[in-house]
Structure formats: structure tokens, C-alpha cells
């Protein structure tokens, strides 16, 4: 039985105007042009976004892998979001052996995941190791008070500040280019922070 945590997106049971649903769909539509070759959707949830990538970018992708730590979500994806280019399996984004199971990728999507793990640096390093040279990582997270500080969600370890988020991509990991975007609702803009508290940050990073 797939439980609704309050953060899980299940389009089939949500109203079309649901704000959470629209925000998530906007991120996947934003990421579609980056989809090529082998694509990993890490923490794919119920799998609707992975299917969007497989279906709408079928001319540029060769395979889409949806990975989630929740077995019920993975089973839901298998039964409700089948596509011949898409496979699902259960896995932990912090598991160093995940690369052996999943392989390497031309594109990795990571939406609203990094705030759910205790060590964001280890998480990013693991994704980096699975990204092919020249591959693209598209990663989003809601901004907050900063690493190690309490936040409003019981499901988040913490929410990075904008400065901490940007600094992640200027660390020892070798990204040759990173563009940063802000999302407020369904609107996504480059380098232009919208009005309001704690917008969502999106990084598009290319591995050297």
C-alpha cells in the first residue's frame, strides 16, 4: 500500500490544480531538454517523471532508470508508469555500491532529494561518480536556514541556504559549467531570485 506522506506526488489521485503537483511537473518539463543517452531519476518516487522523460525524449534517450529507496513507490511505478525505455528498482542514493548496480549516466535528475539525506556532500559525490564525463546533473532543493539547522518539514534533515547550495558545485568535484535557476511555483528563471521566502534552487551542472 503506497502511503501518502504529504510530500509524495501521485498525479493519478491529485487534483490538476494541486500546487505541489504543478511544481514537480514544471521541474520535469524544465529538465526534458537535458535528457539524452542513459538517464537516471534518483529518488523517482512514483515514477511519473521518469516516464515523462522516457516518453517525451524517446528520440534522444536510450534508457531511463528510476531509483527510489521506497519499495512501495517503485512497485507503484512499475505497475502504473510502464514504458519500454524505462526500468525501476529500489536503491539508496547514499549507497556507494549503487554505481555497480545502476552503471553510469549521461543525465541524472535529482529533484527534492538532497534535503532528505543526512550528508548532502556524500550524496552529491555519489551522483557525480555515476555521471559520465560531459554528462549533465539537474538537481533541485528548497532553500532554508542552512546545513544542520532546523527547518519546517519533519521529512527534511535540513535545507541548505542559497550560498551553501551554490558552494556545493564549486567544491573539489569537477564540474566544468554550472547554471543556477530559481523556481517559485511553476515559474523557473535563471539567476533571478523571485520575491518571497525560500524559493527552490535548481542547478544544471556539466561534469568535466
Secondary structure, DSSP 8 states (H G I E B T S, - for coil): -----SS---GGGS-TT-HHHHHHHHHHHHHGGG--EEEEEET-TTSHHHHHHHHHTTTTEEEEEEEES-HHHHHHHHHHS--TTEEEEE--TT-TTHHHHH--EEEEEEES-GGGSS-HHHHHHHHHHHEEEEEEEEEEEE--SBTTS--S-TT-S-B--HHHHHHHTTSSS-EEEEEEEEEETTEEEES---SSSS-EEEEEEEE-
